[in-house]
Structure formats: structure tokens, C-alpha cells
Amino acid sequence: MQHTAAAWLIEAALALRVFGPDVIRGCRRLLTAGVRVGITQLTSARTPDRAPGREGEAR
């Protein structure tokens, strides 16, 4: 079965039209999950406390 350039173009446009919204929605969900993980890691990261008794020392 041979495909001409026009048939290939129509098939590619149809596939993009059919699967494009799902691909975009999936990418957005993955990005949202990545942002949530990043925010969780940033907010759960604690800065080290200063050692007791060193508040008055100069750096």
C-alpha cells in the first residue's frame, strides 16, 4: 500500500487533531505534579539551626 504525500499529511493532521488534546492534558498533569513535588521539597527543607551559645560570636 503506497501513500502519497497528501494522504500522509491528512493522516498526520487527523492524528494530531485526535490525540493532541490528550497529549497536552497529560503534559500539564505531569508539570503540575512536578511543581507539587518541587514545592513540597522546598517547604520541607529546613535551614540548619545555629549551634547553641554562638549567637554573640562574630563571623
PyMOL Python script that loads the backbone (N, CA, C, O; Angstrom):
from pymol import cmd

cmd.read_pdbstr("""\
ATOM      1  N   MET A   1       0.846  -1.178   0.000  1.00  0.00           N
ATOM      2  CA  MET A   1       0.000   0.000   0.000  1.00  0.00           C
ATOM      3  C   MET A   1       0.891   1.241   0.000  1.00  0.00           C
ATOM      4  O   MET A   1       1.704   1.434   0.904  1.00  0.00           O
ATOM      5  N   GLN A   2       0.729   2.067  -1.012  1.00  0.00           N
ATOM      6  CA  GLN A   2       1.525   3.268  -1.128  1.00  0.00           C
ATOM      7  C   GLN A   2       0.722   4.480  -0.669  1.00  0.00           C
ATOM      8  O   GLN A   2      -0.472   4.606  -0.941  1.00  0.00           O
ATOM      9  N   HIS A   3       1.412   5.357   0.029  1.00  0.00           N
ATOM     10  CA  HIS A   3       0.786   6.598   0.477  1.00  0.00           C
ATOM     11  C   HIS A   3       1.401   7.764  -0.279  1.00  0.00           C
ATOM     12  O   HIS A   3       2.616   7.840  -0.462  1.00  0.00           O
ATOM     13  N   THR A   4       0.571   8.629  -0.695  1.00  0.00           N
ATOM     14  CA  THR A   4       1.077   9.857  -1.297  1.00  0.00           C
ATOM     15  C   THR A   4       1.344  10.863  -0.193  1.00  0.00           C
ATOM     16  O   THR A   4       0.970  10.653   0.961  1.00  0.00           O
ATOM     17  N   ALA A   5       1.981  11.936  -0.554  1.00  0.00           N
ATOM     18  CA  ALA A   5       2.290  12.978   0.425  1.00  0.00           C
ATOM     19  C   ALA A   5       1.005  13.596   0.985  1.00  0.00           C
ATOM     20  O   ALA A   5       0.947  13.932   2.168  1.00  0.00           O
ATOM     21  N   ALA A   6       0.001  13.743   0.164  1.00  0.00           N
ATOM     22  CA  ALA A   6      -1.258  14.325   0.626  1.00  0.00           C
ATOM     23  C   ALA A   6      -1.946  13.403   1.627  1.00  0.00           C
ATOM     24  O   ALA A   6      -2.480  13.870   2.633  1.00  0.00           O
ATOM     25  N   ALA A   7      -1.936  12.102   1.361  1.00  0.00           N
ATOM     26  CA  ALA A   7      -2.554  11.150   2.286  1.00  0.00           C
ATOM     27  C   ALA A   7      -1.815  11.134   3.614  1.00  0.00           C
ATOM     28  O   ALA A   7      -2.433  11.079   4.677  1.00  0.00           O
ATOM     29  N   TRP A   8      -0.472  11.184   3.547  1.00  0.00           N
ATOM     30  CA  TRP A   8       0.314  11.215   4.775  1.00  0.00           C
ATOM     31  C   TRP A   8       0.026  12.477   5.579  1.00  0.00           C
ATOM     32  O   TRP A   8      -0.083  12.427   6.804  1.00  0.00           O
ATOM     33  N   LEU A   9      -0.094  13.584   4.901  1.00  0.00           N
ATOM     34  CA  LEU A   9      -0.377  14.847   5.569  1.00  0.00           C
ATOM     35  C   LEU A   9      -1.755  14.824   6.232  1.00  0.00           C
ATOM     36  O   LEU A   9      -1.915  15.308   7.353  1.00  0.00           O
ATOM     37  N   ILE A  10      -2.728  14.274   5.554  1.00  0.00           N
ATOM     38  CA  ILE A  10      -4.084  14.177   6.118  1.00  0.00           C
ATOM     39  C   ILE A  10      -4.085  13.263   7.335  1.00  0.00           C
ATOM     40  O   ILE A  10      -4.722  13.573   8.341  1.00  0.00           O
ATOM     41  N   GLU A  11      -3.372  12.129   7.253  1.00  0.00           N
ATOM     42  CA  GLU A  11      -3.298  11.209   8.396  1.00  0.00           C
ATOM     43  C   GLU A  11      -2.602  11.855   9.582  1.00  0.00           C
ATOM     44  O   GLU A  11      -3.045  11.695  10.720  1.00  0.00           O
ATOM     45  N   ALA A  12      -1.534  12.575   9.337  1.00  0.00           N
ATOM     46  CA  ALA A  12      -0.812  13.240  10.425  1.00  0.00           C
ATOM     47  C   ALA A  12      -1.677  14.320  11.072  1.00  0.00           C
ATOM     48  O   ALA A  12      -1.682  14.466  12.294  1.00  0.00           O
ATOM     49  N   ALA A  13      -2.408  15.076  10.250  1.00  0.00           N
ATOM     50  CA  ALA A  13      -3.287  16.121  10.791  1.00  0.00           C
ATOM     51  C   ALA A  13      -4.415  15.498  11.605  1.00  0.00           C
ATOM     52  O   ALA A  13      -4.794  16.028  12.650  1.00  0.00           O
ATOM     53  N   LEU A  14      -4.950  14.385  11.135  1.00  0.00           N
ATOM     54  CA  LEU A  14      -6.016  13.711  11.869  1.00  0.00           C
ATOM     55  C   LEU A  14      -5.509  13.176  13.202  1.00  0.00           C
ATOM     56  O   LEU A  14      -6.177  13.314  14.226  1.00  0.00           O
ATOM     57  N   ALA A  15      -4.334  12.571  13.187  1.00  0.00           N
ATOM     58  CA  ALA A  15      -3.756  12.054  14.433  1.00  0.00           C
ATOM     59  C   ALA A  15      -3.488  13.183  15.418  1.00  0.00           C
ATOM     60  O   ALA A  15      -3.731  13.037  16.616  1.00  0.00           O
ATOM     61  N   LEU A  16      -2.994  14.296  14.921  1.00  0.00           N
ATOM     62  CA  LEU A  16      -2.748  15.457  15.787  1.00  0.00           C
ATOM     63  C   LEU A  16      -4.047  15.988  16.364  1.00  0.00           C
ATOM     64  O   LEU A  16      -4.117  16.360  17.536  1.00  0.00           O
ATOM     65  N   ARG A  17      -5.074  16.019  15.526  1.00  0.00           N
ATOM     66  CA  ARG A  17      -6.382  16.504  15.973  1.00  0.00           C
ATOM     67  C   ARG A  17      -6.995  15.577  17.018  1.00  0.00           C
ATOM     68  O   ARG A  17      -7.628  16.042  17.966  1.00  0.00           O
ATOM     69  N   VAL A  18      -6.814  14.275  16.851  1.00  0.00           N
ATOM     70  CA  VAL A  18      -7.423  13.306  17.760  1.00  0.00           C
ATOM     71  C   VAL A  18      -6.639  13.205  19.065  1.00  0.00           C
ATOM     72  O   VAL A  18      -7.223  13.262  20.147  1.00  0.00           O
ATOM     73  N   PHE A  19      -5.329  13.057  18.967  1.00  0.00           N
ATOM     74  CA  PHE A  19      -4.521  12.796  20.165  1.00  0.00           C
ATOM     75  C   PHE A  19      -3.892  14.046  20.767  1.00  0.00           C
ATOM     76  O   PHE A  19      -3.391  13.989  21.890  1.00  0.00           O
ATOM     77  N   GLY A  20      -3.902  15.162  20.067  1.00  0.00           N
ATOM     78  CA  GLY A  20      -3.274  16.384  20.559  1.00  0.00           C
ATOM     79  C   GLY A  20      -3.793  16.865  21.905  1.00  0.00           C
ATOM     80  O   GLY A  20      -2.995  17.127  22.804  1.00  0.00           O
ATOM     81  N   PRO A  21      -5.113  16.989  22.072  1.00  0.00           N
ATOM     82  CA  PRO A  21      -5.615  17.459  23.372  1.00  0.00           C
ATOM     83  C   PRO A  21      -5.243  16.548  24.540  1.00  0.00           C
ATOM     84  O   PRO A  21      -4.963  17.027  25.638  1.00  0.00           O
ATOM     85  N   ASP A  22      -5.240  15.232  24.304  1.00  0.00           N
ATOM     86  CA  ASP A  22      -4.867  14.304  25.374  1.00  0.00           C
ATOM     87  C   ASP A  22      -3.387  14.436  25.728  1.00  0.00           C
ATOM     88  O   ASP A  22      -3.017  14.367  26.900  1.00  0.00           O
ATOM     89  N   VAL A  23      -2.555  14.624  24.729  1.00  0.00           N
ATOM     90  CA  VAL A  23      -1.120  14.789  24.974  1.00  0.00           C
ATOM     91  C   VAL A  23      -0.871  16.077  25.763  1.00  0.00           C
ATOM     92  O   VAL A  23      -0.086  16.087  26.711  1.00  0.00           O
ATOM     93  N   ILE A  24      -1.531  17.143  25.375  1.00  0.00           N
ATOM     94  CA  ILE A  24      -1.366  18.415  26.085  1.00  0.00           C
ATOM     95  C   ILE A  24      -1.861  18.296  27.522  1.00  0.00           C
ATOM     96  O   ILE A  24      -1.203  18.779  28.444  1.00  0.00           O
ATOM     97  N   ARG A  25      -3.007  17.662  27.721  1.00  0.00           N
ATOM     98  CA  ARG A  25      -3.550  17.475  29.065  1.00  0.00           C
ATOM     99  C   ARG A  25      -2.609  16.633  29.919  1.00  0.00           C
ATOM    100  O   ARG A  25      -2.410  16.924  31.098  1.00  0.00           O
ATOM    101  N   GLY A  26      -2.035  15.597  29.333  1.00  0.00           N
ATOM    102  CA  GLY A  26      -1.091  14.755  30.065  1.00  0.00           C
ATOM    103  C   GLY A  26       0.165  15.512  30.449  1.00  0.00           C
ATOM    104  O   GLY A  26       0.676  15.358  31.558  1.00  0.00           O
ATOM    105  N   CYS A  27       0.662  16.329  29.533  1.00  0.00           N
ATOM    106  CA  CYS A  27       1.854  17.135  29.845  1.00  0.00           C
ATOM    107  C   CYS A  27       1.572  18.121  30.965  1.00  0.00           C
ATOM    108  O   CYS A  27       2.409  18.317  31.846  1.00  0.00           O
ATOM    109  N   ARG A  28       0.414  18.736  30.939  1.00  0.00           N
ATOM    110  CA  ARG A  28       0.057  19.667  32.012  1.00  0.00           C
ATOM    111  C   ARG A  28      -0.035  18.950  33.356  1.00  0.00           C
ATOM    112  O   ARG A  28       0.399  19.485  34.376  1.00  0.00           O
ATOM    113  N   ARG A  29      -0.600  17.738  33.362  1.00  0.00           N
ATOM    114  CA  ARG A  29      -0.686  16.983  34.622  1.00  0.00           C
ATOM    115  C   ARG A  29       0.693  16.625  35.140  1.00  0.00           C
ATOM    116  O   ARG A  29       0.944  16.700  36.342  1.00  0.00           O
ATOM    117  N   LEU A  30       1.593  16.233  34.240  1.00  0.00           N
ATOM    118  CA  LEU A  30       2.947  15.911  34.661  1.00  0.00           C
ATOM    119  C   LEU A  30       3.672  17.140  35.208  1.00  0.00           C
ATOM    120  O   LEU A  30       4.373  17.057  36.216  1.00  0.00           O
ATOM    121  N   LEU A  31       3.499  18.277  34.538  1.00  0.00           N
ATOM    122  CA  LEU A  31       4.114  19.507  35.027  1.00  0.00           C
ATOM    123  C   LEU A  31       3.545  19.915  36.381  1.00  0.00           C
ATOM    124  O   LEU A  31       4.284  20.351  37.264  1.00  0.00           O
ATOM    125  N   THR A  32       2.237  19.774  36.543  1.00  0.00           N
ATOM    126  CA  THR A  32       1.609  20.107  37.822  1.00  0.00           C
ATOM    127  C   THR A  32       2.148  19.214  38.930  1.00  0.00           C
ATOM    128  O   THR A  32       2.446  19.689  40.026  1.00  0.00           O
ATOM    129  N   ALA A  33       2.273  17.924  38.648  1.00  0.00           N
ATOM    130  CA  ALA A  33       2.812  17.003  39.651  1.00  0.00           C
ATOM    131  C   ALA A  33       4.256  17.360  39.981  1.00  0.00           C
ATOM    132  O   ALA A  33       4.662  17.298  41.142  1.00  0.00           O
ATOM    133  N   GLY A  34       5.027  17.730  38.974  1.00  0.00           N
ATOM    134  CA  GLY A  34       6.413  18.121  39.219  1.00  0.00           C
ATOM    135  C   GLY A  34       6.515  19.375  40.064  1.00  0.00           C
ATOM    136  O   GLY A  34       7.384  19.473  40.930  1.00  0.00           O
ATOM    137  N   VAL A  35       5.639  20.329  39.820  1.00  0.00           N
ATOM    138  CA  VAL A  35       5.636  21.558  40.615  1.00  0.00           C
ATOM    139  C   VAL A  35       5.244  21.236  42.050  1.00  0.00           C
ATOM    140  O   VAL A  35       5.833  21.776  42.987  1.00  0.00           O
ATOM    141  N   ARG A  36       4.261  20.365  42.235  1.00  0.00           N
ATOM    142  CA  ARG A  36       3.862  19.997  43.597  1.00  0.00           C
ATOM    143  C   ARG A  36       5.002  19.331  44.338  1.00  0.00           C
ATOM    144  O   ARG A  36       5.241  19.626  45.509  1.00  0.00           O
ATOM    145  N   VAL A  37       5.709  18.436  43.667  1.00  0.00           N
ATOM    146  CA  VAL A  37       6.840  17.765  44.310  1.00  0.00           C
ATOM    147  C   VAL A  37       7.924  18.783  44.643  1.00  0.00           C
ATOM    148  O   VAL A  37       8.515  18.734  45.722  1.00  0.00           O
ATOM    149  N   GLY A  38       8.185  19.704  43.721  1.00  0.00           N
ATOM    150  CA  GLY A  38       9.203  20.725  43.971  1.00  0.00           C
ATOM    151  C   GLY A  38       8.846  21.630  45.133  1.00  0.00           C
ATOM    152  O   GLY A  38       9.699  21.953  45.960  1.00  0.00           O
ATOM    153  N   ILE A  39       7.582  22.040  45.198  1.00  0.00           N
ATOM    154  CA  ILE A  39       7.143  22.897  46.295  1.00  0.00           C
ATOM    155  C   ILE A  39       7.230  22.146  47.613  1.00  0.00           C
ATOM    156  O   ILE A  39       7.637  22.714  48.626  1.00  0.00           O
ATOM    157  N   THR A  40       6.855  20.880  47.607  1.00  0.00           N
ATOM    158  CA  THR A  40       6.927  20.075  48.827  1.00  0.00           C
ATOM    159  C   THR A  40       8.359  19.963  49.303  1.00  0.00           C
ATOM    160  O   THR A  40       8.629  20.062  50.500  1.00  0.00           O
ATOM    161  N   GLN A  41       9.278  19.757  48.377  1.00  0.00           N
ATOM    162  CA  GLN A  41      10.679  19.651  48.771  1.00  0.00           C
ATOM    163  C   GLN A  41      11.215  20.982  49.280  1.00  0.00           C
ATOM    164  O   GLN A  41      12.005  21.010  50.223  1.00  0.00           O
ATOM    165  N   LEU A  42      10.797  22.077  48.670  1.00  0.00           N
ATOM    166  CA  LEU A  42      11.279  23.383  49.117  1.00  0.00           C
ATOM    167  C   LEU A  42      10.735  23.743  50.485  1.00  0.00           C
ATOM    168  O   LEU A  42      11.462  24.281  51.321  1.00  0.00           O
ATOM    169  N   THR A  43       9.461  23.452  50.725  1.00  0.00           N
ATOM    170  CA  THR A  43       8.871  23.831  52.007  1.00  0.00           C
ATOM    171  C   THR A  43       9.264  22.881  53.121  1.00  0.00           C
ATOM    172  O   THR A  43       9.236  23.264  54.291  1.00  0.00           O
ATOM    173  N   SER A  44       9.632  21.649  52.789  1.00  0.00           N
ATOM    174  CA  SER A  44      10.020  20.722  53.847  1.00  0.00           C
ATOM    175  C   SER A  44      11.499  20.834  54.181  1.00  0.00           C
ATOM    176  O   SER A  44      11.942  20.324  55.210  1.00  0.00           O
ATOM    177  N   ALA A  45      12.266  21.495  53.324  1.00  0.00           N
ATOM    178  CA  ALA A  45      13.693  21.671  53.589  1.00  0.00           C
ATOM    179  C   ALA A  45      13.848  22.647  54.752  1.00  0.00           C
ATOM    180  O   ALA A  45      13.266  23.732  54.759  1.00  0.00           O
ATOM    181  N   ARG A  46      14.626  22.246  55.706  1.00  0.00           N
ATOM    182  CA  ARG A  46      14.822  23.098  56.874  1.00  0.00           C
ATOM    183  C   ARG A  46      16.226  23.670  56.827  1.00  0.00           C
ATOM    184  O   ARG A  46      17.172  22.993  56.422  1.00  0.00           O
ATOM    185  N   THR A  47      16.352  24.908  57.239  1.00  0.00           N
ATOM    186  CA  THR A  47      17.671  25.508  57.330  1.00  0.00           C
ATOM    187  C   THR A  47      18.303  25.052  58.632  1.00  0.00           C
ATOM    188  O   THR A  47      17.607  24.931  59.640  1.00  0.00           O
ATOM    189  N   PRO A  48      19.586  24.800  58.638  1.00  0.00           N
ATOM    190  CA  PRO A  48      20.232  24.332  59.867  1.00  0.00           C
ATOM    191  C   PRO A  48      20.203  25.416  60.939  1.00  0.00           C
ATOM    192  O   PRO A  48      20.468  26.588  60.670  1.00  0.00           O
ATOM    193  N   ASP A  49      19.878  25.002  62.144  1.00  0.00           N
ATOM    194  CA  ASP A  49      19.869  25.937  63.266  1.00  0.00           C
ATOM    195  C   ASP A  49      21.302  26.246  63.667  1.00  0.00           C
ATOM    196  O   ASP A  49      22.211  25.438  63.477  1.00  0.00           O
ATOM    197  N   ARG A  50      21.478  27.423  64.221  1.00  0.00           N
ATOM    198  CA  ARG A  50      22.808  27.771  64.716  1.00  0.00           C
ATOM    199  C   ARG A  50      23.100  26.949  65.967  1.00  0.00           C
ATOM    200  O   ARG A  50      22.200  26.570  66.717  1.00  0.00           O
ATOM    201  N   ALA A  51      24.360  26.695  66.159  1.00  0.00           N
ATOM    202  CA  ALA A  51      24.760  25.938  67.343  1.00  0.00           C
ATOM    203  C   ALA A  51      24.488  26.780  68.579  1.00  0.00           C
ATOM    204  O   ALA A  51      24.683  27.995  68.553  1.00  0.00           O
ATOM    205  N   PRO A  52      24.043  26.157  69.654  1.00  0.00           N
ATOM    206  CA  PRO A  52      23.752  26.930  70.877  1.00  0.00           C
ATOM    207  C   PRO A  52      25.010  27.584  71.433  1.00  0.00           C
ATOM    208  O   PRO A  52      26.087  26.987  71.430  1.00  0.00           O
ATOM    209  N   GLY A  53      24.864  28.804  71.905  1.00  0.00           N
ATOM    210  CA  GLY A  53      25.956  29.520  72.519  1.00  0.00           C
ATOM    211  C   GLY A  53      26.807  30.297  71.522  1.00  0.00           C
ATOM    212  O   GLY A  53      27.805  30.897  71.922  1.00  0.00           O
ATOM    213  N   ARG A  54      26.457  30.309  70.259  1.00  0.00           N
ATOM    214  CA  ARG A  54      27.266  31.006  69.269  1.00  0.00           C
ATOM    215  C   ARG A  54      26.556  32.250  68.747  1.00  0.00           C
ATOM    216  O   ARG A  54      26.974  32.799  67.728  1.00  0.00           O
ATOM    217  N   GLU A  55      25.505  32.710  69.405  1.00  0.00           N
ATOM    218  CA  GLU A  55      24.760  33.855  68.912  1.00  0.00           C
ATOM    219  C   GLU A  55      25.589  35.123  68.945  1.00  0.00           C
ATOM    220  O   GLU A  55      25.428  35.978  68.074  1.00  0.00           O
ATOM    221  N   GLY A  56      26.466  35.273  69.913  1.00  0.00           N
ATOM    222  CA  GLY A  56      27.231  36.504  70.068  1.00  0.00           C
ATOM    223  C   GLY A  56      28.521  36.545  69.279  1.00  0.00           C
ATOM    224  O   GLY A  56      29.155  37.596  69.193  1.00  0.00           O
ATOM    225  N   GLU A  57      28.921  35.439  68.707  1.00  0.00           N
ATOM    226  CA  GLU A  57      30.200  35.397  68.003  1.00  0.00           C
ATOM    227  C   GLU A  57      30.128  36.139  66.670  1.00  0.00           C
ATOM    228  O   GLU A  57      29.103  36.131  65.987  1.00  0.00           O
ATOM    229  N   ALA A  58      31.236  36.777  66.320  1.00  0.00           N
ATOM    230  CA  ALA A  58      31.326  37.441  65.027  1.00  0.00           C
ATOM    231  C   ALA A  58      31.659  36.401  63.976  1.00  0.00           C
ATOM    232  O   ALA A  58      32.283  35.382  64.272  1.00  0.00           O
ATOM    233  N   ARG A  59      31.249  36.655  62.777  1.00  0.00           N
ATOM    234  CA  ARG A  59      31.535  35.704  61.688  1.00  0.00           C
ATOM    235  C   ARG A  59      32.855  35.958  61.081  1.00  0.00           C
ATOM    236  O   ARG A  59      33.254  35.253  60.154  1.00  0.00           O
TER     237      ARG A  59
END
""", "prot")
cmd.dss("prot")
cmd.show_as("cartoon", "prot")
cmd.util.cbc("prot")
cmd.orient("prot")
